[in-house]
Amino acid sequence: MRSALLTAAVVSVATAISAVPAAADILTFDGSICNGGNACTNFAVIDQIYGDTTGLDVIWDGNSPGNDGFSYWADAYSGMTNVAFGYDNGIEIYLKPLAGYQVTLLGFDIGSWPDIDRTSSVRVLSGDNGTIFTDTGDITILGSEPTHFGYNATRADGFRIQFGPDNYNVGIDNIEFRVSQIDGAVVPEPATWALMIGGFGLAGATLRRRRALAV
């Protein structure tokens, strides 16, 4: 009976894990994410650890002064608030999965400062630079509203997001992605871990009650 109860608990938890879809992360550049965990002000450098999560390293290569990362601006990029921008040419945001994981890129928004039309380009490459998902060439980034790029592509080598050459006056926001294990299993969310712990606790309590009644 004890074995059956524990098996039932494990099956219940496993079912719960497989049934819970991997939650998407959206990088909105809110909160204390600049200059070592401090609140952001205009031109502050965004921390390299921002966006890192289980199974994923987000690498910010924006050539900010004194730092390789991107910088923060509060508003007026095509009406968006809390935006990341870079310096010079060759900037890149690399969503790099760790061993055993993959990342699904869902989308991001590009805007221009100060809410005026600008010419720029946007490129999205696979992590190994072998596959081109987007290469717009010169396009107009509208100041009236963000230009949205939507995807539903999954890569074990990740994605490289690039834009410019005016990446000082063109910025990015709302980078949305999902991380999962390569075998297809969902990376458990905190709520799922709580469910697992609660399930095992319930199984243990049931066993103790049955032993007490048997005495």
C-alpha positions in Angstrom: 0.0 0.0 0.0 2.8 2.4 0.9 4.4 1.8 -2.5 1.1 2.3 -4.3 0.5 5.6 -2.5 4.0 6.9 -3.3 3.7 5.8 -6.9 0.4 7.5 -7.2 1.9 10.7 -5.8 4.8 10.6 -8.2 2.5 9.9 -11.2 0.3 12.8 -10.1 3.3 15.2 -9.9 4.7 14.0 -13.2 1.4 14.6 -14.8 1.2 18.1 -13.3 4.7 18.9 -14.6 3.9 17.7 -18.2 0.6 19.5 -18.2 2.0 22.9 -17.2 3.2 24.8 -20.3 6.6 26.6 -20.0 5.9 30.2 -19.0 7.3 32.8 -21.4 9.7 35.4 -20.1 9.3 38.9 -21.4 12.3 41.3 -20.9 10.6 44.7 -20.4 13.6 46.4 -18.7 11.7 47.3 -15.6 13.0 47.3 -12.0 16.5 47.4 -10.5 18.5 46.0 -13.4 21.3 48.6 -14.0 24.8 49.1 -12.7 24.9 46.2 -10.3 21.2 45.8 -9.3 20.3 49.5 -9.0 17.3 51.4 -10.3 17.8 52.5 -13.9 18.2 56.1 -15.0 18.8 57.3 -18.5 22.1 56.1 -20.0 22.6 53.6 -17.1 24.2 50.3 -18.3 21.9 47.2 -18.0 23.3 44.4 -16.0 24.7 41.5 -18.0 22.8 39.1 -15.8 19.5 40.6 -16.7 17.3 38.0 -18.5 19.4 35.0 -17.4 17.2 32.2 -16.2 17.4 28.4 -15.8 19.0 27.0 -18.9 19.7 30.3 -20.6 22.4 33.0 -20.7 21.4 36.3 -22.2 24.5 38.1 -23.5 24.2 41.9 -24.0 26.8 43.2 -26.5 25.9 46.8 -27.0 29.3 48.5 -26.7 28.2 50.9 -23.9 30.9 53.2 -22.7 33.0 51.3 -20.2 30.9 48.2 -20.6 30.0 45.7 -23.3 26.3 45.9 -22.4 23.2 47.8 -23.5 22.0 51.1 -22.0 18.6 52.1 -20.6 16.3 54.9 -21.6 13.0 55.6 -20.0 10.6 56.7 -22.8 9.9 58.1 -26.3 11.1 55.2 -28.4 8.0 54.9 -30.6 5.9 55.4 -27.5 7.5 52.6 -25.5 8.8 52.9 -22.0 11.9 51.3 -20.5 14.0 50.5 -23.6 17.5 49.1 -24.3 19.7 50.8 -26.8 23.4 50.3 -27.9 26.4 52.3 -29.1 28.3 52.0 -32.4 27.8 49.3 -35.0 27.7 45.5 -34.4 25.5 45.3 -31.4 23.8 42.0 -30.5 21.6 40.3 -28.0 22.4 36.6 -27.8 19.9 34.3 -26.3 22.3 31.4 -25.6 20.8 28.2 -24.2 23.0 26.1 -21.8 23.7 22.5 -22.3 20.5 20.4 -22.4 18.2 23.3 -23.0 16.7 25.1 -26.0 15.0 28.5 -26.4 11.9 29.5 -28.3 12.0 33.1 -29.6 8.5 34.6 -29.6 9.1 38.2 -30.5 10.3 41.7 -29.7 9.5 45.3 -30.4 11.8 47.9 -32.1 11.2 51.7 -31.7 12.9 55.0 -32.6 13.7 58.0 -30.5 12.3 60.6 -29.9 9.1 59.2 -31.4 10.1 60.0 -35.0 10.5 57.8 -38.1 14.1 56.5 -38.6 15.8 54.2 -41.0 17.3 51.1 -39.6 17.7 47.3 -40.2 16.9 44.3 -38.1 18.6 40.9 -38.3 17.8 37.7 -36.4 20.3 34.8 -36.8 20.6 31.4 -35.2 23.2 31.1 -32.5 25.7 29.5 -34.8 25.1 32.2 -37.4 24.0 29.6 -39.9 20.3 30.3 -40.2 18.8 33.8 -41.0 15.3 34.3 -39.6 15.1 38.0 -40.5 17.3 40.3 -42.5 15.2 43.4 -43.3 17.8 45.6 -44.9 16.9 49.3 -44.5 13.4 49.7 -43.3 11.5 52.6 -41.6 11.0 52.3 -37.9 7.9 54.4 -37.2 7.9 56.9 -34.4 4.1 56.6 -34.0 4.2 52.9 -32.8 6.7 50.1 -32.2 7.6 47.8 -35.1 6.9 44.2 -33.8 8.8 41.1 -35.0 7.0 37.9 -34.2 8.4 34.4 -34.2 7.7 30.9 -33.0 11.1 29.3 -33.7 13.1 27.0 -31.3 16.8 26.5 -31.4 19.3 24.6 -29.1 22.0 27.1 -30.2 19.9 30.1 -29.5 19.3 33.4 -31.4 21.3 36.5 -32.1 19.2 39.7 -32.4 20.9 42.6 -34.1 19.7 46.0 -35.3 21.2 49.3 -36.5 23.3 51.0 -37.7 21.6 53.7 -35.7 21.2 51.6 -32.6 21.7 54.6 -30.4 18.4 56.2 -31.6 16.8 52.8 -32.3 16.0 50.6 -29.3 14.4 47.3 -28.3 11.8 46.2 -25.8 9.5 43.4 -24.9 11.8 40.5 -25.9 9.7 37.4 -25.4 11.0 33.9 -25.2 10.5 30.5 -23.6 13.1 28.0 -22.3 12.6 24.3 -22.2 14.7 21.1 -21.9 15.8 19.6 -25.2 14.0 16.3 -24.4 10.8 18.3 -24.4 10.2 18.4 -20.7 9.1 21.7 -19.3 11.4 23.5 -17.0 9.4 23.4 -13.7 8.1 26.7 -12.5 8.2 27.6 -8.7 4.5 26.8 -8.4 5.1 23.3 -9.9 7.9 22.6 -7.4 5.5 23.7 -4.6 2.9 21.2 -6.0 5.6 18.4 -6.0 6.5 19.1 -2.4 2.9 19.3 -1.4 2.1 16.0 -3.2 4.9 14.1 -1.4 3.9 15.7 1.9 0.3 14.5 1.4 1.5 11.0 0.6 3.6 10.9 3.8 0.8 12.2 5.9 -1.6 9.6 4.5 0.9 6.8 5.3 1.4 8.0 8.9 -2.4 8.1 9.4 -2.8 4.6 8.1 -0.1 3.3 10.4 -1.8 5.1 13.4 -5.2 3.5 12.6 -3.5 0.0 12.2 -2.0 0.1 15.7 
